[in-house]
């Protein structure tokens, strides 16, 4: 069963769209999904239905500037002011709203891509509210952002609503070259069907505005700074999952960096899983059932404590 609802964004203007998937029998836990850039929560329906079959309640929202939460003229634009703070606070508010209804159930935060970076920023805030987290397709460090950061800030200041074609080419222009350079989104998955669906979906694959890119790169800087682990309880179960052919994680270097950072800081429940030859969207890969089953086993062992 699914249900849709809205809740007020921290921007005090937008009613955010959210969706919940519910199991027929007594739930074993709650999973909050945080989607990535230039997509929407309904792209996760297949994965959500798999989790529901494992007994989980699944919930997620369309972020500001995305999906049902956006209007046609503000796709890829978040908001004025501190957009990162507002995005994160929206996820905190959703978490607290759902936990109020299911206070006794284990609560797990799962983020993909930009959503995984949001989850990383949320863990020091929500670590006492959640029982585990899965970071999928998270980013490697990007020192190249340093020299262009003044330009990114200037573009966000003078033309925040303008489509950021230059920043898009700078960030993603080379991503498809190792795969099929003639197919813009070939770096997402091996599946031509998924790529075609993504390409035809007006709410997927759109180009961010300058404001959107400033927000994305701000998240990237925060989520790849070694201090992101500060303030998180050391026994929180965390799974870092990615494909070895994911250019966002620089082909495994980013996930390994985060795993080593957590281990160096004495985290006791961290798992790293790199899926061989999978690209950025491991949840949409041709062999995605392998990913789903691994996640289910990890949740059972590390969060639900099944033997």
Secondary structure in CASP SS format (residue, H / E / C, confidence):
PFRMAT SS
TARGET T0000
AUTHOR 0000-0000-0000
METHOD secondary structure of the structure
MODEL  1
X C 1.00
X E 1.00
X E 1.00
X E 1.00
X E 1.00
X E 1.00
X E 1.00
X E 1.00
X C 1.00
X C 1.00
X C 1.00
X C 1.00
X C 1.00
X C 1.00
X E 1.00
X E 1.00
X E 1.00
X E 1.00
X E 1.00
X E 1.00
X E 1.00
X C 1.00
X C 1.00
X C 1.00
X C 1.00
X C 1.00
X C 1.00
X C 1.00
X E 1.00
X E 1.00
X E 1.00
X E 1.00
X E 1.00
X E 1.00
X C 1.00
X C 1.00
X C 1.00
X C 1.00
X C 1.00
X C 1.00
X H 1.00
X H 1.00
X H 1.00
X H 1.00
X H 1.00
X H 1.00
X H 1.00
X H 1.00
X H 1.00
X H 1.00
X H 1.00
X H 1.00
X H 1.00
X C 1.00
X C 1.00
X E 1.00
X E 1.00
X E 1.00
X E 1.00
X E 1.00
X E 1.00
X C 1.00
X C 1.00
X C 1.00
X C 1.00
X C 1.00
X H 1.00
X H 1.00
X H 1.00
X C 1.00
X C 1.00
X H 1.00
X H 1.00
X H 1.00
X C 1.00
X C 1.00
X C 1.00
X C 1.00
X C 1.00
X C 1.00
X C 1.00
X C 1.00
X H 1.00
X H 1.00
X H 1.00
X H 1.00
X H 1.00
X H 1.00
X H 1.00
X H 1.00
X H 1.00
X H 1.00
X H 1.00
X H 1.00
X H 1.00
X H 1.00
X H 1.00
X H 1.00
X H 1.00
X H 1.00
X H 1.00
X C 1.00
X C 1.00
X C 1.00
X C 1.00
X E 1.00
X E 1.00
X E 1.00
X E 1.00
X E 1.00
X E 1.00
X E 1.00
X C 1.00
X H 1.00
X H 1.00
X H 1.00
X H 1.00
X H 1.00
X H 1.00
X H 1.00
X H 1.00
X H 1.00
X H 1.00
X H 1.00
X H 1.00
X H 1.00
X C 1.00
X C 1.00
X C 1.00
X C 1.00
X C 1.00
X E 1.00
X E 1.00
X E 1.00
X E 1.00
X E 1.00
X C 1.00
X C 1.00
X C 1.00
X C 1.00
X C 1.00
X C 1.00
X C 1.00
X C 1.00
X H 1.00
X H 1.00
X H 1.00
X H 1.00
X H 1.00
X H 1.00
X H 1.00
X H 1.00
X H 1.00
X H 1.00
X H 1.00
X H 1.00
X H 1.00
X H 1.00
X C 1.00
X C 1.00
X C 1.00
X C 1.00
X E 1.00
X C 1.00
X H 1.00
X H 1.00
X H 1.00
X H 1.00
X H 1.00
X H 1.00
X H 1.00
X H 1.00
X C 1.00
X C 1.00
X C 1.00
X C 1.00
X C 1.00
X C 1.00
X C 1.00
X C 1.00
X C 1.00
X C 1.00
X C 1.00
X C 1.00
X C 1.00
X C 1.00
X C 1.00
X C 1.00
X C 1.00
X C 1.00
X C 1.00
X H 1.00
X H 1.00
X H 1.00
X H 1.00
X H 1.00
X H 1.00
X H 1.00
X H 1.00
X H 1.00
X C 1.00
X C 1.00
X C 1.00
X C 1.00
X C 1.00
X C 1.00
X C 1.00
X C 1.00
X E 1.00
X H 1.00
X H 1.00
X H 1.00
X H 1.00
X H 1.00
X H 1.00
X H 1.00
X H 1.00
X H 1.00
X H 1.00
X H 1.00
X H 1.00
X H 1.00
X H 1.00
X H 1.00
X C 1.00
X H 1.00
X H 1.00
X H 1.00
X H 1.00
X C 1.00
X C 1.00
X C 1.00
X C 1.00
X C 1.00
X C 1.00
X C 1.00
X C 1.00
X E 1.00
X E 1.00
X E 1.00
X E 1.00
X E 1.00
X E 1.00
X C 1.00
X C 1.00
X C 1.00
X C 1.00
X C 1.00
X C 1.00
X C 1.00
X C 1.00
X C 1.00
X H 1.00
X H 1.00
X H 1.00
X H 1.00
X H 1.00
X H 1.00
X H 1.00
X H 1.00
X H 1.00
X H 1.00
X H 1.00
X H 1.00
X C 1.00
X C 1.00
X C 1.00
X C 1.00
X C 1.00
X E 1.00
X E 1.00
X E 1.00
X E 1.00
X E 1.00
X E 1.00
X C 1.00
X C 1.00
X C 1.00
X C 1.00
X C 1.00
X C 1.00
X H 1.00
X H 1.00
X H 1.00
X C 1.00
X C 1.00
X C 1.00
X H 1.00
X H 1.00
X H 1.00
X H 1.00
X H 1.00
X H 1.00
X H 1.00
X H 1.00
X H 1.00
X H 1.00
X H 1.00
X H 1.00
X H 1.00
X H 1.00
X H 1.00
X C 1.00
X C 1.00
X C 1.00
X C 1.00
X C 1.00
END
